[in-house]
Amino acid sequence: MKFSLSWLKEYLDTDADAAAISAKLNAIGIEVEGIEDPAEKLAGFIVAKVLTAKPHPDADKLQVLTVDTGQVAKGGDPLQVVCGAPNARAGLVGVLGTPGASVPANGMVLRKSAIRGVESNGMMCSTRELELGDDHDGIIELPEGAPIGTSFADYRGEGPIFDVAITPNRPDCMGVYGVARDLAAAGLGTLKPLTIEKTVGSFPCPVEIRTDDPEGCPAFYGRVIRGVTNGPSPEWLQAALRSAGQRPISALVDVTNFLMLGFGRPAHAYDLAQLTGAVVARRAKDGEQVLALNEKTYTLDAQMTVIADDSGVHDIAGIMGGEHSGVSENTKDVLLEIAYFEPERIGATGRRLGLASDARTRFERGVDPAFLDDGLELLTSLILKICGGEASEVIRAGSPPSEQKVVSYDPALAEQLGGVAVPQAEQKAILAALDFDVSDDWNITVPLRRHDVEGAPDIVEEVVRIHGIDKVASVALPRADGVAQPTATPAQKLERRLRRAAAARGLNEAVTWSFLPVPDAEHFTDGNGGLWVLDNPISEDMKAMRPALIPGLLSAAKRNLDRGAKGVRLFEIGRRYLRGEGGTSDERLTLGVVLAGEKVPSGWSTGKAQLFDAFDAKGEVLALLAEAGAPVDKLQVMGEAGSQFHPGQSATLRLGPKVVLARFGALHPRTLEAFDVDGSVVAAEIYLDAIPEKKGGASFARTAYSPPALQAVTRDFAFLVDAAKPAGDLLRAVKGADKANIVDARIFDDFRGAGVPEGKKSLAVEVTLQPGEKSFTDDELKAIAERIVAAAAKMGAELRG
């Protein structure tokens, strides 16, 4: 929210400058995001009067002006300025940009120059050039009484502009008056009393006003003002709106915006000539449509509150008015509407329609229900002063919430919960300044506008923030003597260990969104129980919770490849979001890996570039699983990695047929096409939640290294197995043949060809045997070999002769 210092001082009597006000706002919980001083932007621009205007001797559309900058009365000479504006004339008072000034609209620095051979000492400026409006048809025309030679910034008198962030729990500060109240309570001045001029209606309201939806619109007040003249609003009002970032439109519209920005109270003005019959707050009918002020048509449903007459809907209640009933320059009679809308209804309607507005922001947080009459009187008096006219009597349909909350409070809580001792007298003074009513027994009546105050802790917050959060002493938390206990959970330690391991292997960590476009998420849902789709997503591209980590990593890899990266190695540790039975949420910790592009670039020593393949993904998975403490030597390689993977170049790693620890392989061409990725890409996912926990307690140190006293022995075997049989199955069988003596086994040859039957393959296995206290005898080696052959035979392998 933006407002100027001059607007704030209309409600706050203070001598504090912008820096002091900014510091106090931050101290009481209203964060100042920035301060802009228009005087800096308008430096070098002064109020000047055109004395003479003559045609340029060498250009039909230019004039040569003599301009008084306040020096003529002192005996000085006027400046000569070349100008092309059609309204430039003798006697006009405007704004002159002097040499050295920077034009706000384009950053051009003005200099003394010659235009078509005639010297020009600056530039007469339009509103667009000074970023004060959109008018560029001529130069600015100021009133005749404007002080010649005065800085234009001083003449406008806006002063610094604050940009503050109002948290959702403080709707009472969504107007400048509410901010002034907080500053006054904090001791930075005195809150000026709000003068409400009551307007007695001179005729009965000619329009029936009622609320047929008391749940969505408990109170609906209105009155008619006839005989108004709608034109530009006065300069003070336009300046206030410009400081808030609003564009002045017309007096009737500007007054309603001034009430909203100044007092946090949205209101609306209808052109009475465009209304038919009674004006009613009611539920919309399914399928009803309204053309809103943003020139978009919205389709409504029966869960929304609208303002309508006999001809149809005119207003999406509390959010935005309709186009055809809005006021215009021809409006003569207006209906003023001010209402209280139920916050949850406004929020739900805005989300369903995807429609945001300043009014919605205030209504869905909760406006002051006690400010309806005062707000309508303020609106009426401003319109009568600016636009003239005659006001009717007020019609009040329904009534706003009026029951005030009473909170039982103990002043000692300020120190117990807030950490600072505040004298009881000061606590009462602070609460009274914020309009809380404090009884002798500390039962506190909460103002209706403070929807955020529900109990004693909220009262403590009010007291402490106004007293000064900076006065709360920094106190260390209690800590037990001795060695601090570890705070990281086993899962957190596992994540840290895997991050280091993945980075050490040359992978770059990516952090991708937990949300995906629905088509991308659906591509990875097979067998995962459905998607979680958000009702109120940030955007359509972030609507579904990710069922896998690969889609986000794949999109990240694509962005890097599209920008010229030759090879991409990415990993991410995060959660997948699965939809369980009955719509339950299932979040699973997962490690994802994507390898894309070139594994080894082309070169004189390497030849053609080498691309990543499924075995690279398998190598990463096995290394990371080993780091995670998984029993890698017991894993089985099985198929069914998913439809997203290439069926002949992918697999899963399992502990038994049901416990899947990981899947890896080359992605299917259909997957690459769906994500618009060129080339070959391999990927993997490790399901960290499926890794079994180690038995026994953890140890701080490794066991002492004790090398064997005797040299290891190796023996080679060649087995005939089915060509489709995974080599890992044979290795497991061989290692399990004699666990006491066999310390390792590896496949060193896979042969298929002459001498090997059709449908078979020859796998050569090197087995490493480690003797213990004495060397192996020939008989012992023979017995071990027989056990190896027997174990291999059980899984269908035959020793090759």
SVG drawing of the C-alpha trace seen along z (x, -y; Angstrom):
<svg xmlns="http://www.w3.org/2000/svg" viewBox="-39 -45 89 128">
<polyline fill="none" stroke="black" stroke-width="0.4" points="0.0,0.0 1.3,-3.4 0.6,-6.9 2.3,-10.2 3.7,-11.9 1.3,-14.9 -1.7,-12.5 -0.6,-10.9 -0.2,-14.3 -3.9,-15.0 -4.7,-12.5 -1.5,-12.6 -0.3,-15.7 3.5,-15.2 6.8,-16.9 8.6,-13.7 10.3,-13.4 10.0,-10.5 13.0,-8.6 11.6,-8.8 8.2,-7.6 9.7,-4.8 11.7,-3.6 8.7,-3.7 6.5,-1.9 9.1,1.0 9.3,1.1 5.5,1.6 5.2,4.3 4.2,2.3 7.1,3.1 8.3,0.2 9.3,1.7 10.5,-1.6 10.3,-5.4 10.1,-7.4 10.6,-11.1 9.0,-12.7 11.1,-15.8 14.1,-13.9 12.5,-12.9 11.3,-16.5 14.6,-18.2 15.3,-21.0 11.7,-21.6 10.2,-24.9 7.0,-26.8 7.4,-29.3 5.2,-31.8 5.2,-32.3 5.6,-36.0 5.7,-35.9 5.1,-33.3 6.3,-33.9 6.5,-31.5 9.8,-29.8 11.5,-31.4 12.5,-28.0 9.7,-25.6 6.0,-25.8 5.0,-23.7 7.5,-25.3 7.3,-28.5 9.9,-30.6 8.9,-31.5 10.2,-33.9 9.7,-32.4 9.9,-34.1 11.4,-31.8 10.9,-34.4 13.9,-36.5 12.1,-39.2 10.7,-40.8 14.3,-40.9 15.6,-42.7 16.8,-39.5 16.1,-38.5 13.6,-35.8 14.8,-32.6 14.3,-31.7 12.7,-28.3 11.7,-26.5 8.4,-24.7 6.2,-22.6 3.1,-22.3 -0.1,-23.5 -1.4,-25.2 1.8,-27.2 0.8,-30.9 1.6,-34.1 0.3,-34.2 0.3,-30.4 1.8,-29.2 3.5,-25.8 6.5,-23.7 9.9,-24.4 12.7,-21.8 16.0,-23.7 19.3,-22.6 20.7,-19.7 17.3,-18.3 16.5,-14.6 13.1,-14.0 11.4,-11.3 9.6,-9.6 12.7,-8.8 15.8,-9.8 16.9,-12.4 19.1,-15.1 18.1,-18.6 20.9,-20.8 21.1,-24.3 20.9,-23.6 20.0,-25.1 16.8,-23.9 16.6,-24.8 19.2,-27.5 17.4,-29.1 18.8,-28.8 16.6,-26.9 17.3,-26.9 15.2,-24.0 11.8,-22.4 8.2,-23.2 6.8,-19.8 3.7,-17.8 2.2,-15.5 3.4,-12.4 6.9,-13.6 6.9,-14.1 5.0,-10.8 2.1,-12.6 -0.5,-11.3 -1.1,-10.2 -1.8,-13.6 0.7,-14.5 -1.4,-16.8 0.1,-19.9 2.2,-21.3 1.0,-21.5 -1.3,-24.4 -1.1,-25.6 -3.5,-28.1 -2.6,-31.7 -1.8,-32.2 0.9,-29.5 4.1,-31.0 6.6,-31.7 10.1,-30.4 9.1,-27.9 10.3,-24.4 7.5,-22.3 8.0,-19.6 7.5,-22.1 4.4,-23.5 2.8,-20.0 3.7,-19.5 3.3,-15.7 6.5,-15.0 7.9,-11.5 5.7,-8.5 5.8,-5.4 5.3,-1.8 4.3,0.4 3.5,4.1 0.3,4.8 0.1,8.3 -3.2,10.2 -4.0,10.0 -4.1,6.2 -7.0,5.1 -7.5,2.1 -4.2,0.7 -5.4,1.0 -6.2,-2.7 -4.0,-5.7 -6.1,-6.6 -5.4,-3.2 -1.6,-3.6 -1.9,-7.1 -3.7,-5.5 -0.9,-3.0 1.8,-5.7 -0.1,-7.9 -0.4,-5.0 3.4,-4.5 4.0,-8.1 4.9,-9.6 2.3,-12.4 -1.3,-12.8 -4.2,-11.3 -6.4,-14.1 -10.1,-13.6 -12.2,-12.5 -14.8,-15.1 -18.0,-13.5 -20.4,-16.0 -23.9,-14.6 -26.0,-15.2 -29.7,-15.3 -31.6,-13.9 -33.9,-16.4 -36.1,-13.8 -36.9,-10.1 -34.6,-7.7 -36.3,-6.9 -34.7,-3.5 -35.7,-0.4 -32.5,1.1 -32.5,4.5 -30.4,7.6 -31.8,11.0 -28.5,12.7 -28.0,11.8 -25.3,14.5 -23.1,13.0 -24.2,9.4 -25.5,8.7 -25.7,5.0 -26.4,2.9 -26.8,-0.9 -27.4,-3.4 -28.7,-6.9 -29.2,-8.9 -27.6,-12.2 -29.2,-13.9 -28.0,-16.9 -24.3,-16.1 -21.7,-17.4 -19.1,-14.8 -15.8,-16.2 -12.1,-16.1 -11.5,-15.9 -9.6,-18.7 -5.8,-18.7 -5.5,-17.7 -7.6,-14.6 -5.7,-13.7 -2.4,-14.1 -3.5,-11.8 -4.6,-9.1 -1.4,-9.5 0.7,-9.0 -1.1,-5.7 -0.4,-4.5 -4.0,-5.2 -4.9,-7.0 -7.4,-9.8 -10.5,-9.1 -13.4,-11.4 -14.6,-13.1 -17.2,-10.5 -14.9,-7.6 -12.0,-9.3 -14.0,-10.1 -14.9,-6.4 -11.2,-5.4 -10.2,-8.1 -12.5,-6.6 -11.1,-3.1 -7.5,-4.1 -7.9,-6.6 -10.1,-4.6 -9.9,-1.0 -13.6,-1.2 -14.6,-0.2 -17.8,-1.8 -19.4,-2.1 -21.3,-4.8 -23.9,-3.7 -25.4,-5.8 -29.0,-6.0 -30.2,-6.3 -28.8,-2.9 -30.7,-1.1 -34.1,0.5 -36.3,1.2 -35.0,2.3 -31.2,2.6 -30.7,5.9 -27.8,7.9 -28.6,11.5 -27.1,14.8 -26.2,15.1 -28.0,17.6 -26.0,20.4 -24.8,19.2 -25.6,15.5 -23.0,13.2 -21.7,9.7 -19.4,7.4 -17.1,6.0 -15.2,2.7 -12.1,4.5 -14.0,5.1 -14.1,8.9 -17.2,11.0 -17.6,13.4 -19.9,16.3 -21.3,16.6 -22.8,19.4 -25.1,19.6 -22.3,19.5 -21.5,15.9 -23.1,12.7 -24.0,10.0 -25.7,6.6 -28.5,6.6 -31.6,4.8 -34.7,6.0 -32.6,6.1 -29.8,8.3 -26.5,8.3 -24.5,5.0 -21.8,5.8 -19.7,8.8 -20.3,7.9 -17.2,6.7 -14.9,7.3 -15.7,5.3 -18.5,3.2 -20.2,3.6 -19.3,1.7 -22.8,0.6 -24.0,-0.9 -20.8,-2.7 -20.7,-6.5 -19.6,-8.6 -19.1,-12.3 -22.8,-12.5 -24.0,-11.1 -26.4,-13.4 -27.9,-11.2 -26.0,-8.6 -26.8,-5.8 -24.1,-5.5 -23.7,-1.9 -21.7,-0.9 -22.0,2.6 -20.6,5.2 -19.8,8.5 -18.9,11.8 -15.1,12.1 -15.0,15.9 -17.6,15.5 -15.6,12.7 -12.4,14.7 -14.1,17.8 -15.7,15.8 -12.5,14.1 -10.6,17.3 -13.2,19.1 -13.3,16.2 -9.6,15.6 -10.4,11.9 -8.3,9.6 -9.1,6.0 -8.3,3.5 -11.9,3.9 -11.5,7.7 -8.2,7.4 -10.0,5.4 -13.3,7.2 -11.8,10.7 -9.6,9.6 -12.5,8.0 -13.4,4.3 -14.7,2.3 -18.4,3.2 -18.9,0.1 -17.8,-2.3 -20.8,-2.0 -22.7,-5.1 -19.6,-7.2 -18.2,-6.0 -21.4,-6.9 -21.5,-10.3 -17.9,-11.0 -18.6,-9.9 -21.8,-12.1 -20.1,-15.2 -17.2,-14.9 -19.5,-14.5 -21.6,-17.4 -18.6,-19.6 -16.9,-18.6 -19.8,-17.7 -22.7,-19.5 -26.2,-18.0 -28.8,-17.1 -28.8,-14.0 -31.7,-11.8 -32.4,-10.0 -30.3,-6.9 -31.8,-3.5 -30.3,-0.8 -31.0,2.8 -29.9,5.4 -27.3,4.7 -23.5,5.4 -22.0,7.6 -22.1,5.5 -21.2,7.9 -17.7,7.0 -15.3,9.6 -14.3,9.4 -10.9,10.8 -9.9,11.6 -6.3,10.4 -3.5,10.6 -0.9,7.8 1.8,10.2 1.4,12.0 3.4,9.2 6.5,10.4 5.6,14.1 4.8,14.3 6.4,11.1 9.6,11.2 9.5,7.6 8.0,6.0 5.6,3.2 4.0,1.2 0.3,1.7 -0.4,-2.0 1.5,-2.0 -0.3,1.1 -3.7,-0.6 -2.5,-3.7 -1.4,-1.7 -4.6,0.3 -6.7,-2.9 -4.8,-4.6 -5.7,-1.6 -9.4,-1.9 -9.4,1.1 -11.7,0.6 -10.0,1.8 -12.0,2.3 -10.6,2.2 -10.5,6.0 -8.7,6.2 -11.6,7.4 -10.7,5.9 -13.4,5.0 -11.9,5.4 -12.8,2.9 -15.0,4.4 -12.4,3.6 -9.7,5.8 -10.8,9.2 -7.3,10.6 -7.6,10.2 -9.0,13.4 -7.3,14.0 -4.9,12.8 -1.7,13.6 -3.0,11.2 -3.3,8.5 0.3,9.1 1.3,8.7 -0.4,5.3 1.2,4.1 4.7,5.3 4.9,4.1 3.8,0.6 6.0,0.6 8.9,1.6 10.0,5.0 13.6,3.7 13.2,3.5 12.8,7.2 16.1,8.5 18.0,11.2 18.0,14.2 19.7,17.5 17.6,20.6 18.2,23.0 20.9,25.5 21.8,28.6 25.4,28.9 27.7,31.2 27.9,32.3 25.0,31.1 22.8,33.9 22.5,34.3 19.5,32.6 19.4,34.0 17.1,36.9 18.3,40.1 16.4,39.0 18.2,35.6 21.6,37.2 20.8,39.5 19.9,36.5 23.1,34.7 25.3,37.8 23.6,38.4 24.0,34.8 27.7,34.9 28.1,38.2 26.2,37.1 28.1,33.9 31.4,35.8 30.4,38.0 30.1,34.9 26.3,34.4 24.9,30.8 22.0,30.4 18.8,28.9 15.9,27.6 12.7,27.8 9.1,26.9 6.9,29.4 4.2,28.4 3.9,29.5 1.6,28.9 -1.1,31.5 0.0,33.2 3.5,33.6 2.4,35.0 -0.1,37.4 2.8,38.8 4.4,40.1 1.4,41.4 1.1,45.0 0.6,47.2 1.0,44.3 -2.7,43.9 -3.7,40.6 -2.7,37.0 -3.1,34.3 -4.5,31.3 -4.7,27.9 -7.9,25.9 -6.1,22.6 -2.8,23.0 -0.2,20.2 -0.6,20.8 -1.9,23.5 1.7,24.7 1.9,25.4 -1.4,27.1 -0.5,30.7 1.7,32.0 4.6,34.0 4.3,37.8 8.0,38.2 11.1,36.1 12.1,36.9 9.7,34.4 11.2,31.4 14.8,32.5 14.0,33.2 12.7,29.7 15.8,28.3 18.0,30.4 16.1,29.2 16.7,25.5 20.4,26.2 20.7,28.1 18.7,25.4 21.2,22.9 24.2,24.7 25.2,27.1 26.9,30.2 26.3,32.5 24.0,32.2 24.3,34.2 21.6,33.3 20.2,34.7 17.6,33.7 16.4,34.9 12.8,34.1 9.4,35.6 6.9,37.2 3.2,36.6 1.0,39.6 -2.7,40.0 -3.4,42.9 -6.6,44.9 -9.6,42.8 -7.8,39.6 -5.2,39.8 -1.9,37.9 1.3,40.0 4.6,38.1 7.8,40.1 11.4,39.0 13.1,39.7 16.4,39.0 16.2,38.3 19.0,38.3 19.0,37.1 22.0,37.5 21.6,35.9 23.8,35.0 27.4,35.9 29.1,38.1 32.6,37.5 33.0,34.7 34.6,35.4 38.3,34.8 41.5,36.1 42.1,38.5 38.5,39.6 37.2,39.6 33.5,39.4 31.5,38.0 30.2,40.6 26.6,40.3 25.1,41.4 23.5,44.9 21.5,47.0 24.6,48.4 25.7,44.9 22.4,44.4 22.8,47.9 26.3,47.0 25.0,43.8 22.1,45.6 24.3,48.4 26.9,45.9 24.3,43.8 22.4,46.8 25.7,48.0 26.2,44.6 22.7,44.8 23.5,48.1 21.3,50.3 22.4,54.0 23.7,53.5 25.0,57.1 21.6,58.5 19.7,56.4 18.0,58.0 17.8,56.4 14.2,56.8 12.1,55.1 9.0,52.9 10.7,49.6 7.6,47.8 6.1,46.7 8.2,43.6 11.4,45.7 12.7,47.5 11.6,51.2 14.9,52.7 17.1,50.2 15.7,49.9 15.2,51.9 14.5,51.8 16.6,52.7 14.7,54.7 15.0,56.5 12.8,59.4 10.0,59.2 8.0,56.5 10.4,54.0 11.5,51.6 14.5,49.5 15.2,47.8 14.4,47.6 16.8,46.5 17.4,46.5 17.0,44.6 13.8,42.6 11.3,43.7 11.2,41.7 7.5,40.8 8.6,39.3 11.3,37.2 8.8,36.1 6.3,35.1 8.9,32.9 10.4,31.7 13.9,32.9 16.2,33.9 18.8,36.6 19.3,39.5 18.5,39.0 18.9,41.5 17.3,41.1 16.9,42.8 14.9,42.5 15.9,43.9 13.1,44.5 14.8,43.5 11.8,44.5 12.1,48.1 15.7,48.6 15.7,50.9 17.2,49.5 20.4,51.0 20.2,53.2 22.1,52.3 23.2,49.0 25.1,46.4 28.8,46.0 30.9,42.8 34.0,44.4 34.9,47.1 36.4,50.4 40.2,50.5 41.6,51.6 43.1,55.1 44.6,56.3 44.6,60.1 47.9,61.9 47.7,64.2 47.4,63.4 44.0,63.8 43.4,66.5 41.4,66.1 39.6,68.7 37.9,68.3 34.7,70.1 32.8,70.0 29.0,70.8 26.4,71.3 23.2,69.5 20.0,68.4 20.7,65.2 17.8,63.5 19.1,64.3 20.5,61.3 24.2,61.6 23.5,60.3 21.6,63.5 24.6,65.6 26.9,63.4 24.6,63.6 24.5,67.4 28.3,67.6 28.8,65.3 26.4,67.2 28.0,70.6 30.6,70.1 30.3,66.9 33.1,67.7 35.8,67.9 34.4,66.0 35.0,62.2 34.2,61.0 33.1,62.1 32.8,60.2 31.8,60.8 34.7,60.2 33.4,61.7 30.1,62.1 30.4,64.2 27.8,65.2 28.8,66.8 30.7,69.8 30.6,72.7 27.8,71.2 24.3,72.7 21.5,70.5 19.7,68.7 22.6,69.1 25.5,66.9 28.8,67.6 29.5,65.6 33.1,65.7 33.3,65.1 36.3,64.3 36.0,65.4 38.2,64.0 38.9,66.3 40.5,65.1 42.3,67.7 42.1,67.1 44.7,68.5 46.3,70.9 46.5,71.2 44.0,73.3 44.9,76.8 44.1,78.3 41.2,80.3 39.8,77.2 40.0,75.3 38.3,78.2 35.5,78.3 34.9,74.6 34.8,74.9 32.3,77.7 30.0,75.6 30.3,72.7 29.3,74.9 26.4,76.5 25.1,73.1 25.2,71.9 23.4,75.0 20.5,74.3 19.8,71.1 20.1,72.8 23.8,72.2 26.0,75.0 29.7,75.1 31.2,74.7 33.6,77.5"/>
</svg>
